[in-house]
Amino acid sequence: MANNNTITIVGNVTREPELRFTANGRSQLTLGLAVNHRYPDRGRPGEWVEETSFFNVVCWADLADNVAASVQKGSRILVMGRLRQRSWETDNNEKRSVVEVIAEEVGPSLRWATAQISRTERRGPGESARPEAAAPAAAGVPAGGGYDDFGEEPF
Protein backbone atom coordinates (compact mmCIF):
# COMPACT_ATOMS: atom_id res chain seq x y z
CA MET A 1 0.00 0.00 0.00
CA ALA A 2 1.44 3.37 -1.03
CA ASN A 3 1.75 6.16 1.51
CA ASN A 4 -0.58 8.95 0.40
CA ASN A 5 0.55 12.23 1.94
CA THR A 6 -1.56 14.75 0.02
CA ILE A 7 -2.97 17.97 1.45
CA THR A 8 -5.12 20.66 -0.16
CA ILE A 9 -5.42 24.03 1.57
CA VAL A 10 -7.08 27.31 0.64
CA GLY A 11 -5.96 30.54 2.25
CA ASN A 12 -4.47 34.01 1.97
CA VAL A 13 -0.80 34.69 1.22
CA THR A 14 0.68 36.35 4.34
CA ARG A 15 3.94 37.71 2.91
CA GLU A 16 5.36 38.51 -0.49
CA PRO A 17 6.51 35.27 -2.15
CA GLU A 18 10.30 34.96 -2.08
CA LEU A 19 12.00 33.54 -5.16
CA ARG A 20 15.55 32.20 -4.84
CA PHE A 21 17.82 29.98 -6.84
CA THR A 22 19.94 27.00 -5.83
CA ALA A 23 23.60 26.67 -6.81
CA ASN A 24 22.39 24.63 -9.80
CA GLY A 25 20.10 27.49 -10.95
CA ARG A 26 16.88 25.74 -9.91
CA SER A 27 14.05 28.08 -8.82
CA GLN A 28 12.62 27.82 -5.31
CA LEU A 29 9.79 29.99 -4.02
CA THR A 30 8.54 30.19 -0.44
CA LEU A 31 5.42 31.88 0.85
CA GLY A 32 3.27 31.94 3.96
CA LEU A 33 -0.39 30.95 3.86
CA ALA A 34 -3.05 31.69 6.48
CA VAL A 35 -5.98 29.28 6.51
CA ASN A 36 -9.10 30.38 8.42
CA HIS A 37 -11.76 28.11 9.89
CA ARG A 38 -14.96 29.76 11.14
CA TYR A 39 -17.76 27.96 12.94
CA PRO A 40 -20.71 28.80 15.27
CA ASP A 41 -19.93 28.99 18.99
CA ARG A 42 -22.19 26.39 20.65
CA GLY A 43 -21.98 28.15 24.02
CA ARG A 44 -23.02 31.56 22.66
CA PRO A 45 -25.78 31.50 20.04
CA GLY A 46 -25.23 34.00 17.24
CA GLU A 47 -21.47 34.20 17.96
CA TRP A 48 -18.74 32.73 15.79
CA VAL A 49 -15.33 31.23 16.59
CA GLU A 50 -12.50 31.83 14.13
CA GLU A 51 -9.29 29.82 14.09
CA THR A 52 -6.31 30.59 11.87
CA SER A 53 -3.54 28.15 10.96
CA PHE A 54 -0.32 29.28 9.28
CA PHE A 55 1.61 27.20 6.76
CA ASN A 56 4.94 27.58 4.96
CA VAL A 57 4.61 26.61 1.30
CA VAL A 58 7.56 25.70 -0.93
CA CYS A 59 7.38 25.62 -4.75
CA TRP A 60 10.12 24.37 -7.07
CA ALA A 61 11.15 24.87 -10.71
CA ASP A 62 8.49 26.04 -13.21
CA LEU A 63 5.83 26.15 -10.49
CA ALA A 64 8.04 28.53 -8.49
CA ASP A 65 8.53 30.78 -11.54
CA ASN A 66 4.80 30.84 -12.34
CA VAL A 67 3.75 31.53 -8.74
CA ALA A 68 6.30 34.37 -8.55
CA ALA A 69 4.76 35.94 -11.66
CA SER A 70 1.16 35.45 -10.49
CA VAL A 71 0.81 35.67 -6.70
CA GLN A 72 1.39 38.47 -4.21
CA LYS A 73 0.72 39.10 -0.53
CA GLY A 74 -3.03 39.03 0.11
CA SER A 75 -3.85 36.71 -2.81
CA ARG A 76 -6.32 33.94 -2.03
CA ILE A 77 -4.93 30.69 -3.44
CA LEU A 78 -5.42 26.93 -3.41
CA VAL A 79 -2.37 24.76 -2.77
CA MET A 80 -2.23 21.01 -3.35
CA GLY A 81 0.91 19.24 -2.27
CA ARG A 82 2.50 17.03 0.33
CA LEU A 83 3.68 17.55 3.88
CA ARG A 84 7.38 17.35 4.67
CA GLN A 85 9.07 17.69 8.03
CA ARG A 86 12.53 19.19 8.06
CA SER A 87 14.85 19.26 11.09
CA TRP A 88 18.12 21.05 11.77
CA GLU A 89 20.34 22.22 14.58
CA THR A 90 21.08 25.91 15.23
CA ASP A 91 24.53 27.39 15.87
CA ASN A 92 23.62 27.19 19.59
CA ASN A 93 23.00 23.41 19.29
CA GLU A 94 19.23 23.86 19.60
CA LYS A 95 17.16 21.38 17.65
CA ARG A 96 14.53 22.90 15.34
CA SER A 97 11.86 21.35 13.19
CA VAL A 98 9.27 22.63 10.73
CA VAL A 99 6.48 21.03 8.72
CA GLU A 100 6.13 22.53 5.23
CA VAL A 101 3.76 22.04 2.32
CA ILE A 102 5.72 21.10 -0.80
CA ALA A 103 3.40 22.39 -3.51
CA GLU A 104 2.62 20.37 -6.58
CA GLU A 105 -0.21 22.64 -7.80
CA VAL A 106 -1.11 26.26 -6.98
CA GLY A 107 -4.08 28.17 -8.31
CA PRO A 108 -6.19 31.24 -7.63
CA SER A 109 -9.36 30.94 -5.57
CA LEU A 110 -12.21 32.09 -7.78
CA ARG A 111 -14.77 32.32 -5.00
CA TRP A 112 -14.42 36.13 -4.66
CA ALA A 113 -12.16 36.95 -7.59
CA THR A 114 -11.62 36.32 -11.29
CA ALA A 115 -8.45 35.29 -13.06
CA GLN A 116 -7.17 35.27 -16.59
CA ILE A 117 -5.11 32.19 -17.40
CA SER A 118 -2.19 32.43 -19.82
CA ARG A 119 -0.16 29.39 -20.75
CA THR A 120 3.62 29.49 -20.40
CA GLU A 121 6.03 27.82 -22.79
CA ARG A 122 7.29 24.40 -21.78
CA ARG A 123 10.94 24.46 -20.80
CA GLY A 124 13.52 21.74 -20.52
CA PRO A 125 15.26 20.73 -17.30
CA GLY A 126 17.34 23.55 -15.86
CA GLU A 127 15.71 26.21 -18.05
CA SER A 128 13.66 28.97 -16.50
CA ALA A 129 11.12 31.43 -17.81
CA ARG A 130 12.69 34.11 -15.62
CA PRO A 131 16.01 35.65 -16.73
CA GLU A 132 17.25 35.77 -13.11
CA ALA A 133 17.56 31.98 -13.18
CA ALA A 134 20.62 32.29 -15.37
CA ALA A 135 22.31 34.44 -12.70
CA PRO A 136 24.57 32.87 -10.08
CA ALA A 137 22.80 31.20 -7.17
CA ALA A 138 22.18 32.93 -3.87
CA ALA A 139 25.18 33.02 -1.58
CA GLY A 140 25.43 30.26 0.96
CA VAL A 141 23.25 27.78 -0.91
CA PRO A 142 25.11 24.48 -1.17
CA ALA A 143 24.80 22.37 -4.28
CA GLY A 144 23.20 18.97 -3.76
CA GLY A 145 22.91 16.99 -0.55
CA GLY A 146 19.60 18.46 0.45
CA TYR A 147 16.05 17.88 1.44
CA ASP A 148 13.90 17.97 -1.65
CA ASP A 149 13.30 15.28 -4.24
CA PHE A 150 15.93 16.81 -6.49
CA GLY A 151 18.88 16.60 -4.10
CA GLU A 152 18.96 20.35 -3.42
CA GLU A 153 18.89 21.90 0.03
CA PRO A 154 16.18 24.48 0.72
CA PHE A 155 16.99 27.92 2.03
Stockholm file with secondary structure:
# STOCKHOLM 1.0

chainA/1-155         MANNNTITIVGNVTREPELRFTANGRSQLTLGLAVNHRYPDRGRPGEWVEETSFFNVVCWADLADNVAASVQKGSRILVMGRLRQRSWETDNNEKRSVVEVIAEEVGPSLRWATAQISRTERRGPGESARPEAAAPAAAGVPAGGGYDDFGEEPF
#=GR chainA/1-155 SS CCCCCEEEEEEEECSCCEEEECTTCCEEEEEEEEEEEEEECTTSTTCEEEEEEEEEEEEEHHHHHHHHHHCCTTCEEEEEEEEEEEEEECTTSCEEEEEEEEEEEEEECCSSCCCCCCCCCCCCTTCCSSGGGGSCCCTTCCSSSCSSTTSCCCC
#=GC SS_cons         CCCCCEEEEEEEECSCCEEEECTTCCEEEEEEEEEEEEEECTTSTTCEEEEEEEEEEEEEHHHHHHHHHHCCTTCEEEEEEEEEEEEEECTTSCEEEEEEEEEEEEEECCSSCCCCCCCCCCCCTTCCSSGGGGSCCCTTCCSSSCSSTTSCCCC
//
